[in-house]
Amino acid sequence: MADPTGLAPSDAELVDRAHSGDAGAFARLYDRRLSPVYRYVYYHVGSKQDAEDISATVFARAVQSLPRFRGKDCSFSTWL
């Protein structure tokens, strides 16, 4: 869904949309946060393949755990 203001939705807005069942919203969160997660993991494991596998696991668990995310306590990127 296009934002009428022309601005990209915040992570909090995308999380709210994902909570409502909008798979596209979680896909946007994934696209937005994959690179930082991958870099963090790669720094710690030093293997491209392992970093890709672990990053995929992070997002698989995140989508399953999204109902437990409490945005009032922290940002999505911190929680992730």
Buried (B, 14 or more C-beta within 10 A) or exposed (E): EEEEEEEEBEBEBBBBBBBEEBEEBBEBBBEBBBEEBBEBBBEEEEEEEEBEEBBEEBBEEBBEEBEEBEEEEEEBEEBB
